[in-house]
Amino acid sequence: MQIEIKVPPLAESLTEATLLTWRKQEGESVRRDENLIDIETDKVVLELPAPADGVLTRIVRKDGGMVASQEVIAVLDTSAQPTVAAAPAEETVAVAKTAAVEKTATAEAPALGPAARKLVAEHEIDPRQITGSGPGGRIVKGDVLAYLEQAAPAAAPSPAAAPSDVAGARPEQRAPMTRLRARVAERLLAAQRDAAILTTFNEVNLQAVKDIRARYRESMQQVHQVRLGFMSFFIKAAVAALKKFPVVNASIDGENIVYHGYYDIGVAVSSPRGLVVPVLRNADQLSFAETEADIAEFARKAQDGKLTIDNLSGGSFTITNGGVFGSLMSTPILNPPQSAILGMHAIQERPVAEDGQVVIRPMMYLALSYDHRLIDGREAVQFLVAIKQSLEDPARLLLGL
């Protein structure tokens, strides 16, 4: 029976994707759930598994092709036999030895993420030489890039291949944008063009949060097997503020305002492919432990290239933390069609006035960028103050104040 291999359904906001590298060629046998090809969308790299055992009889769309959702890209025949030429009798032993070596090497090779697999193939690297930092030793893109950077000085390029060694040379390198980077650029420009973006700032004393974390960190780890971080406090504080100011959780659709009766919080995460924003759905219904577990899972999936389109779709409000990179203050850009985004920054020990005395406290600058077409300045400022109050007195989160 012949089965058409189709591009998986894409999100409504995605109209096309790019075929990266076919893992199998025409005439080769494949097993059910074996990855046939990596497909890059604006948001993620998807693996396309084989639906059944069989032979890949025809590849309709080649590497690098632009494809649409549900488009046929290959044909799999479940009753065909692989077109493998028989080896001459005198070469049978040699072929068997080679196959055994290849099988052993394959068995010993570590697991690769989609982006890492692409780089390994492009640079013809033996993955066994790379130490994986992903779950279970899985190799992610960052591991391959680090390996290439370390290996670069060992190479001895010829003068023709190293123009920077020539006196007065001004080398340049031109590379196409990835679909993710191109999409991010498009959305950032659209956000600045289509929205009236304004930013308001405040600062928050995180001493109370730090005290809670220090007191309950070990208990949280023992009971729930998760680390109690800062992000769960910010998400809880944001949800409480969104409930008080529903317009910040709303969006503009043409001439209508859409008020969302749910709290799907996007959390910006750095990945080898760039910044991605997985969505924590129904964040108001999650405990601190569940929130931390989901955030940690997002981070692992982002590094391993395993975030799905569903993970990255939707969201009614976004939180981004430039503080992990050392940013002291910034003006985050909206994540359309959302109308607001909260920016976290680096925590610094600074002198502050407290009860008439100067004390040293862990302080963070907060930034709220918002669409002034929908959100008035008064609402934006009060929203940010509500977040500040919840973080400086976390008991308010428990009491619903």
N, C-alpha and C positions, 0 to 999 in steps of 0.2 A: 504494500500500500504506500502511495506517495503522500507525504505530508508537507504542506507549505510552511516554511519558516518565515514568520512575520515579525516586524518591529513591534515590541510590546506597547500596550496603550500608554500614551504620554499624558501628562497633566494638561488641563485645558489651556494653560498659558504657554504651552510648548507646541510649536507647529512643526518642528523638524529636529533631526538629530544627525550625528555624523558617525559613520561606521569607521572603527579604528583598525583593528587587525584581525583577520580571520585566523582562528586557531586550527582549523581544519581546511583541507583543500578538496577539490572535486575528486570523487572516487575513493576517499578515505572513509573508513568505518568510524562510527561514533557510538558512544554509550549514552543512555538516558541520563539527563542532568549534567552532562559534560558541557563545559562552556564552549560555545561555537565562536563567539565574537564579542568584543567589547563595543558598546554603543555609548557615545558621549552626547549628553544633552547639555542644555544651558546650566543645569544644576548639578547633575551627578553623572558618573560613569556606570552604566548598567552592564551586567553580564547576561548574555542570552543563552540559556541552557537548551540542550537538545531535548525534545519532547518524548523521544523514544530511542531505542537501539536501532541502528540502521546504517545506511551509507549516504553520504552527502553527494548526491548525484549531480546537482547543478547549483552554482553560485550565481544568482541573478545580479546582485549589486556588489561591486568590488570595494576594496579598502579605500577609505577616504570619501566615499559617496555620501551625499546628503539624502536622507530618507525621511519619510513621514510616518506617523503612527499607523500601525496595522499594514504597512506596505510589505509585500512579499520580497524577501531578499535571497532566499535559497529554497531548495527542494530536498527533502529527506525521503529515501526509499527504505521502508522497513523490511522489504523482502529481497533486496539486491545484495550482491556480494562485492566486497571491495576489489577494485581493479589493481591488484598487486602482481607484478610480473614475477614468474618463477625464477629463482636463481639457478645458475648452472650447477651441476652436481659437484664440481670440484670446489665451488665457492660456498657450499652449504655450511661447512664447519665454520668458516670465517664469518659468514653472515650470522650464524647462531651465536658466536662469541661476541660479535658487535652488538647484537640485540640484547644479550645478557648484560653487557656493560652499560648500555643505554638504559635498560630497565633499572639497574642498580642505582645509576646516577639520578634517574627520575625519582626513585623511591627516597633517596637521601636529600633531594632538593627541598628547601623550605617552601612554605606556602607564600604566595605573592598576591598583593592587592592588584586590582586592575591597572591603576596608574603605574605601579612599580613594575608590573609585567611588561607594560609597553616600553618603559625605559630600558629594562634589561634586554629586550629583544632588539631595540634600536642600537644599543651600544655593544651588543654581543658579549654580555657579562655572564660569568658563571655565578648564579645566585648563591651557591654554597660559600662563596667568598664574602658574602655580605651578612652582617649581624642584624637580625630583625628586631625592631622595637615594639611591634604590634603584639596583640594578644597571642599567646602560644608561640612567640618567636616569629610571627608573620612579618614579612618584609613589606614596608610601606614606601611610598615615593620618597619621603625624606631620607630614608636609609640609603636608597640608591643614589640620590643626589650627594649625600655625604661621602659615599664610597667613591663616586666620580671625582669629587673635589680633592679627596686625599690621593687618588691615583693620578691626578693630572700632573703633579710635579715630577712623577716618576717617568712619564713619557718623554721621549727625546725627539721632538718634531724636527723635521728638516727645515732649513732656512726658508724654503718656499712655503712651508705650511705654518710658519710663525712670523707673519709680517711685523708683529710688534717688536721683534728683535732688530729690524732694520731701522737705521737712524732716520728720524723724522717721520716714521710710519704713523698713520692715524687709523688704526683698524676699526671696523664697524661690523656688526653682526645683525642680520635681519631675520626675524622669526615671526611666524604668524601667531596671532592671539589664539588662545584656546577659546572654545565656545563659552566657557564659564567667564573668562576675563572679558570677552566681547559683550556678553550679556550684562555683566556688572557695569561696564562702562555705559552701555545703553540705558540701563535703569537709573544710574546716577544722574545722567544728563536729563532724562525725562523727569526725574523728581525735582530737579532745580528749575526746569522749564515750566512744569505744570502746576507746581505748588508754591504757595507764598510761605517759604520756610523762615521761621524765626526761632531763636534759641534763647532760653532763659537758664540762669545758673544759680546754684546754691552750694553750700558745703555741709557735710554731715560728720558728726562725731561718732566714730564707730567703736568707742570704748565698751559700750554695753554689749555689742555684738561680739567683740573679741573676748569679753569675759565669759559669755555664754558658750562660745566655741571652746575655750580653754577648759571650762568646767565639764562639758558634756561630750567632748571629742571622743574620748576612749569609750564611753558608754554607747555612743552612736555606732562606733565601729564594731563593738562586741555584739550589740543587739541586732543591728540592721546591716552590718557589713558594708557600710558606706562612710565616706569621709564627710564631716560636716563643714561645708565651705561657706563662703560669703554669698554666693549667687542665690541660694535658696532664700536667704533673708530678703534680698532685693526683689526676687520674684514675688514673695508673699507681700512685701510692702507695696509693690506695684499693683498687684491685684486688689489690695484693700483700697488704694487710691483710685483705681479705675472704677470701683463700685461707687465711690463717692462722686466721681466726675465721669459719667458714662460717655460724654462727648469725646473724651480722649481715646476711648475704645471704639469710636465710630469711624466711618470712612465715607468719602463722597463718591457717588455713582451717578454721573451725569448731573442732573439737577436735583437729585435726591440725597438725603443723608441716611446712611444705613447704620443703625444702632445695633451692635452685636450683643446678644444676650449670653455670651460665653466669653471665656478668657483664655485664648490660645496665645501663649507668649513665645515669640521667637527669641532664641538665644544665639547671638553671633558666635561662631566657632571658627578658629583658624584651621585650615587643612592644607595638605600639600598642593592642592589645586587652587587655593585662594580662600577668601572668606565665604563661608556658607552660613545659612541661618535655619537650623532645624527648629521645628515648632513643638513646644511643650503644650499639648492639648488639655483643655479643662484643668488648667493649673490651679484653679480655685478649689478643686476637689482632691488635690494631692497633699499628702503629708510632707513634712520636711524631708524625711527619709526617702520617700518616693520621688520627690523633686530632685534630690541629690543623685539618686540612682539613675534617673532618666538623663540628667545632664552628663554624668560620667559615661553613660552608654553612647550618647551623641558624640562625645569627644573621641571615644574609641572608634566609632563608625567613621567619623570624619577623617581620622588619620589613616584608616584602613581602606578608604574609598568605598564604604559599604552603606552610606546614607541612601535612602530610597527617595523617589519623587514624592511619595506620601509624607516622608519625614520633613520635606522642605516646602510643602505646599501650604498655603493659607497663612494664618496668623493674624491677630488683631492688634498686637502691640509688640515692640521689639526692645530688647536690652542688649547693649554692646559694651564690652569691657576693654577699653584701650589701655587700662592700667596694667594689664599683664605684660604689655610691651614697654611700660614705663611712661606712658602718656600722663601728663599732669592735668591737662585741660584740652578739650576739643569741642567741635560742633558737629555732632553726628548728622548724617543725611538720612532723610526718611526712606523707609522701605515700602514703596507703593504697593497696594493702595492704602496702606496704613497712614494714619494722620499724626502719629507721634512716635518718638524713639527716645529711650533713656540711655545716656552715656555714663558709664562708670569710669573712674580713673585711678591712678596710683594712690595708695594710702601712704601718707607722710606724717611723721611725728612733728607736730607744730605747736607753738605756744598759743594758748587760747585763754580768754578770761572766763573764770568759772566761780561763781559766788564771791566775786570781788577779788579773786586771786588769779595769778597767772600760772597755769598748769600746762603740762605737755600731754597732748592727746593725739590719737591716730585719726587724722582728718582726711576726708576725700572730697574733691570737687565733683558735683553732679551737674549734668547738662541735659536739658530736655529740649529737643528740637521738635517743632510742631507746625502743622499747616494752619496759618493764620486765617485762611478762608473759612475754616470750620471752628477753630479753637481760639477764644479770646485770650488776651494776655493775662487777665485776671484768673481765668480758669487754669491756664498753664502754670502760673506762679503758685496758686493754691495747691494744685496737683503735686508739684515738686515739694512744697512744704509738707504735705501729707506724707510723702515718702520719707522725708527727713525725720518727721516726728515718730513714725513707726520704727525706724532704724535706731533712733536715739533712745527710744523706750519700747523695746520689743514686746513688752507685756500688752501693749495696745493691740497687737496682732491676735493675741489669745482672747482678749476681751471684746474684740470687734469695735474698737474705738477709733 
